[in-house]
Amino acid sequence: MSIIPEHIFKNIAIKDMPAAPESRDAGKVIGTGPFTLAEMVEGEQYVLKKNKDYWKGEPYLDGVTWKIVDQAVILGLLEKGEIDFVSDPNGFQAADYDTVAGNENLNIIEQPDFGYQIMGMMINHRAKGDDTLDPSKWTENKNLSNQKVRQAVAYAVDREGIIKGLLYGRASIPVSPIASQFWAYDDKNPEKYKFSTKKAEQLLDEAGYKDVDGDKFREDPDGKKWVLHLNYPTGNQIRERSAPIIKEMLEKVGIKIDMRQPKEAAAYYDDLEKNSQDWDLYLAGWSLDSTDPDPGGLWSAKAAYNYSRWNNPDAEKILAEASEPPKAFEQDFRKQKLSEWQVQFAKDLPALLLYSPNSLWAYNKRIKGIDVLPYTFINEPHLWNVTK
């Protein structure tokens, strides 16, 4: 837990802290950083002003204005000098790399992303209106409850093709939900699901999903119509463009896909959390914590972000053992346990890890003092300064 100021929060109940003005509103939020939040228009613009009393020294910049800009126009704004830095969450597009590299006024930062894009698979559904995260209240999603079906979906998606076609090769396929930069990442033992329509079709046949009526789409083992609903948000152009490609790939092996209209991200994730009882497949992206490789915050049964509602007792047991002292203080022991967990994740497949894109950031050369870290470009921003 982060340290919070007692004199601000002592009279606010813990359950009320996330929505309190002291946690969210410009002019109310406080911290110990080099800048303070002065103004904001949610989802559009956030204005920061220098904190003259910053403990590392007064920042050079008077302020920083963060703008939320569509990827389609952001490069043009950068080239015109209307913005100085294209950064998270999406950076600039790989298709524009040569254009940016050819601009003598811009610098590029490229490095492996500390996160990944997924296609989640709803193994269970959370009860509508249930604010608890109690797996005993979940209902099985029969569309995807069969492990072989989830594995077939994984084999049917040509992830290398997506990377080459949409990301111009500037991405990698992660083997597990643990970032490859971590010592715990296992790229040898988990199943990798190399693209194979033949393997996908074989697994679907074995699971009893066959085309009974000759319409080229498979029915379920009871001979009933079988359709998987695919949901995705707006805001990331690569993800938006990958959705119809994934639909086409899955339908080639006989899986009928209902690709729904995308929603704005805030509404999408709210629905994913509370109203996804008829969802099967969902696209999302995660940025990972750089401090520790423990995947429990996203994938343990009671984790808020475990939107697939994955509840695997074996995986839960392994995660518990990996965090239980005194053995958990031994890195070799923990590495072995997390390797076992990664194997279990790949076998049970609550999500297909689509790709981990390279972070592509660009900034105007007039900005000085940029010194990126392996997982973020924000490093000692009080030292950032600009020339005319």
Secondary structure, DSSP 8 states (H G I E B T S, - for coil): -----HHHHTTS-GGGTTTSHHHHSTTT---SSSEEEEEEETTTEEEEEE-TT-TT---SSSEEEEE---HHHHHHHHHTTS-SEE-TTT-S-GGGHHHHHT-TTEEEEEEE-SEEEEEEE-SEE--TT--S--GGG-EE-TTT-SHHHHHHHHHH--HHHHHHHHSTT-EE--SSSS-TTSTT--SSSS------HHHHHHHHHHTT-B-SSSSSS-B-TTS-B-EEEEE-BSS-HHHHHHHHHHHHHHHHTT-EEEE---B-HHHHHHHHHHS-TT--EEEEEEE--SS---THHHHSTT-TT-TT----HHHHHHHHHHT-TTGGGSHHHHHHHHHHHHHHHHHH-SEEEEEEEEEEEEEETTEE-----SS-S-S-GGG-EE--
